Each structure stands twice: as C-alpha cells, then as structure tokens.
C-alpha cells in the first residue's frame, strides 16, 4: 500500500485519481476506479445537463467526483448546481479562472481540485482556495498550455505550495501510465496522480474498440499538440490552449495550415462528422497523451489501479534501502 496525504484526506486506498475526461469518464469508469480504491471522476466536459444527471444517477452509492472545463462552465453555470446536488467527492475545474466558482464549491463543503499548467495558474488556484492543485505537464492528452514538462512542473508547484499553502495537496498529471509514473510523481513531491490516457484505454471507458486497437498499436512519438480539431468542431478554446491527440492523415493535412482550414471549414467539418460516425480515425480525433506508448493492453480499470499502486510501492520500496545505505 502507498499511504499519502491524498489517501488520508480522501479516505481512499490508492493515490490514483481518474481524470474527468469529457464523456469518456462516465459513471461506469468512475465507479470502477473508486471501487478499486482510487477516486473516480465523471467528466462534465463542455456541459450536457441531462447526461450529467444520468451519470450521477448511475453512480449512486459510490463516491465519485466531477470535473468541468471552466470557461465552458461559465456559459452553463447551472451544471455546477447539478453536480453539487449529488454531493460529489470532489469538483475539479480546469482551463480557466476557478475563482468565480470556487466559493460555491467550498460553501458546499466539497473538495476543490484545480488543474494548472504553469506556476502563474498554480498561484491563481491557491488564491481561489484550492484543496488540491493538479500540475499537468504537456505530455498529457487533451488540452493544456503544453509548454511545461511534468517532470519539472511537479516539483516547481510542490515548492510553491510548501511556501504558500502547505496544507494544499498536489497531484501530478501528464504521461503517468503505470507504476513508474506514480512512483516518479510521488518522488517529485506530489501526493498522488491524476491519470487520463491509461484509463481511456480500459474496458469501462466510453471508447470504441476500434479506437482502442489503434491506440494499443501506437507509440508516444505519434502524438502531437494541435488546434485543428478545435477549429473543425468550432470549439472556442482560449488561444493559449491546444490539445494533444494521436496523429493521423487529417492532422497531416491541416496542422500548420490552420488559416487554410478555416477557409475550407464547411468541407472539413462535414468530413470530420462523417468520420466520427464511421469510426474512421484517419480523420476523427483520438485524444491521448504520450503515455499511449506505454499501453499494450486494454484492461479493466480496477486492474489498472491495483497494478499501478502495487508496482509503484514495489519500486519505491526497492529504492528505499539503497537510499538509506547511501545516506549512512
């Protein structure tokens, strides 16, 4: 077992938290992670109130949290009310200023997680009263600023927290796909990890078998940060954000030609929509991080939690005697 401040505060067995991936992290995946001893999070994403209600109802009886894209939540603030009515284990805010919502979350006595990608964002999260800061490096799948590495961002944020708010917890995210990543994050100063891509590649994730098969055959060199899918989906992301996805023919055509894509948007959007319906991942997007190269098998989510925790504990236990011997 790995006992950290995170496991103590949240009453969980393993310091592993499911990333609230938009639609992918439904009730089935979230409850599987929680049941295995981690903390499951439903992905509130861009906001669908009826979907959110159904997933919380399906997770009834299991402690799960919920995450939102903050700038999108600002356009649909009632979604936070839906989540808070279900007494979530936590609420996570990502990609925007958490301050407008932090008071409501804290007033409901629900732990507030804030995902950050820079030190300035970490300071903003602490100012908002975050109970947990999630430091996500650019290796991660999906959206982010993408300019910082997980390996350096975690200790930077850990030092900031120690100086300004030592009771605040820290999760590391980005490229964590196995016990090595968990052990590394803990060694760098985190209290646990937030995991996306590895749980995306599980039996309970809302992901097609065809997408899973393509991911298992891929490696981390095949991912890329790009904004082409935001353009083709007409998602109004703030300019500083882009998303890491698996490279394909559609990206090869349009990445670096975003202005040209905008002039052919109707044609490209129609092709994208058709590809999604046909599960044609030469055109449709697959949102995965660099950790996809470490995944060679689609497993039950509970098995991922247990393997990750057991392997990290074994690795940290193996190194502890060596460290003590060197110190002596």
Secondary structure as the mmCIF struct_conf table of DSSP 4:
data_model
#
loop_
_struct_conf.conf_type_id
_struct_conf.id
_struct_conf.beg_label_comp_id
_struct_conf.beg_label_asym_id
_struct_conf.beg_label_seq_id
_struct_conf.end_label_comp_id
_struct_conf.end_label_asym_id
_struct_conf.end_label_seq_id
HELX_RH_AL_P HELX_RH_AL_P1 UNK A 5 UNK A 10
TURN_TY1_P TURN_TY1_P1 UNK A 11 UNK A 11
BEND BEND1 UNK A 13 UNK A 15
STRN STRN1 UNK A 16 UNK A 18
TURN_TY1_P TURN_TY1_P2 UNK A 22 UNK A 24
BEND BEND2 UNK A 25 UNK A 25
HELX_RH_AL_P HELX_RH_AL_P2 UNK A 27 UNK A 35
TURN_TY1_P TURN_TY1_P3 UNK A 36 UNK A 37
BEND BEND3 UNK A 38 UNK A 38
STRN STRN2 UNK A 39 UNK A 39
STRN STRN3 UNK A 40 UNK A 45
TURN_TY1_P TURN_TY1_P4 UNK A 46 UNK A 46
HELX_RH_AL_P HELX_RH_AL_P3 UNK A 49 UNK A 58
TURN_TY1_P TURN_TY1_P5 UNK A 59 UNK A 61
BEND BEND4 UNK A 62 UNK A 62
STRN STRN4 UNK A 64 UNK A 69
HELX_RH_AL_P HELX_RH_AL_P4 UNK A 70 UNK A 73
TURN_TY1_P TURN_TY1_P6 UNK A 74 UNK A 75
TURN_TY1_P TURN_TY1_P7 UNK A 77 UNK A 77
HELX_RH_AL_P HELX_RH_AL_P5 UNK A 78 UNK A 85
TURN_TY1_P TURN_TY1_P8 UNK A 86 UNK A 87
BEND BEND5 UNK A 89 UNK A 89
STRN STRN5 UNK A 91 UNK A 94
BEND BEND6 UNK A 95 UNK A 96
HELX_RH_AL_P HELX_RH_AL_P6 UNK A 99 UNK A 107
TURN_TY1_P TURN_TY1_P9 UNK A 108 UNK A 109
STRN STRN6 UNK A 112 UNK A 116
BEND BEND7 UNK A 117 UNK A 118
HELX_RH_AL_P HELX_RH_AL_P7 UNK A 119 UNK A 127
TURN_TY1_P TURN_TY1_P10 UNK A 128 UNK A 129
BEND BEND8 UNK A 131 UNK A 131
STRN STRN7 UNK A 132 UNK A 136
TURN_TY1_P TURN_TY1_P11 UNK A 138 UNK A 139
BEND BEND9 UNK A 140 UNK A 141
STRN STRN8 UNK A 142 UNK A 144
BEND BEND10 UNK A 148 UNK A 148
HELX_RH_AL_P HELX_RH_AL_P8 UNK A 150 UNK A 164
TURN_TY1_P TURN_TY1_P12 UNK A 166 UNK A 167
BEND BEND11 UNK A 168 UNK A 168
STRN STRN9 UNK A 169 UNK A 173
BEND BEND12 UNK A 174 UNK A 175
BEND BEND13 UNK A 178 UNK A 178
HELX_RH_AL_P HELX_RH_AL_P9 UNK A 179 UNK A 187
TURN_TY1_P TURN_TY1_P13 UNK A 188 UNK A 189
BEND BEND14 UNK A 191 UNK A 191
STRN STRN10 UNK A 192 UNK A 195
HELX_RH_AL_P HELX_RH_AL_P10 UNK A 197 UNK A 200
TURN_TY1_P TURN_TY1_P14 UNK A 201 UNK A 201
STRN STRN11 UNK A 202 UNK A 202
TURN_TY1_P TURN_TY1_P15 UNK A 203 UNK A 204
BEND BEND15 UNK A 205 UNK A 206
HELX_RH_AL_P HELX_RH_AL_P11 UNK A 209 UNK A 216
TURN_TY1_P TURN_TY1_P16 UNK A 217 UNK A 217
HELX_RH_3T_P HELX_RH_3T_P1 UNK A 220 UNK A 222
STRN STRN12 UNK A 223 UNK A 226
BEND BEND16 UNK A 227 UNK A 227
HELX_RH_AL_P HELX_RH_AL_P12 UNK A 228 UNK A 233
TURN_TY1_P TURN_TY1_P17 UNK A 234 UNK A 234
TURN_TY1_P TURN_TY1_P18 UNK A 239 UNK A 240
STRN STRN13 UNK A 242 UNK A 246
HELX_RH_AL_P HELX_RH_AL_P13 UNK A 249 UNK A 254
TURN_TY1_P TURN_TY1_P19 UNK A 255 UNK A 256
HELX_RH_AL_P HELX_RH_AL_P14 UNK A 258 UNK A 263
TURN_TY1_P TURN_TY1_P20 UNK A 264 UNK A 264
HELX_RH_AL_P HELX_RH_AL_P15 UNK A 265 UNK A 278
TURN_TY1_P TURN_TY1_P21 UNK A 279 UNK A 279
TURN_TY1_P TURN_TY1_P22 UNK A 281 UNK A 283
BEND BEND17 UNK A 284 UNK A 284
HELX_RH_3T_P HELX_RH_3T_P2 UNK A 290 UNK A 294
BEND BEND18 UNK A 297 UNK A 297
STRN STRN14 UNK A 299 UNK A 299
HELX_RH_AL_P HELX_RH_AL_P16 UNK A 301 UNK A 327
#
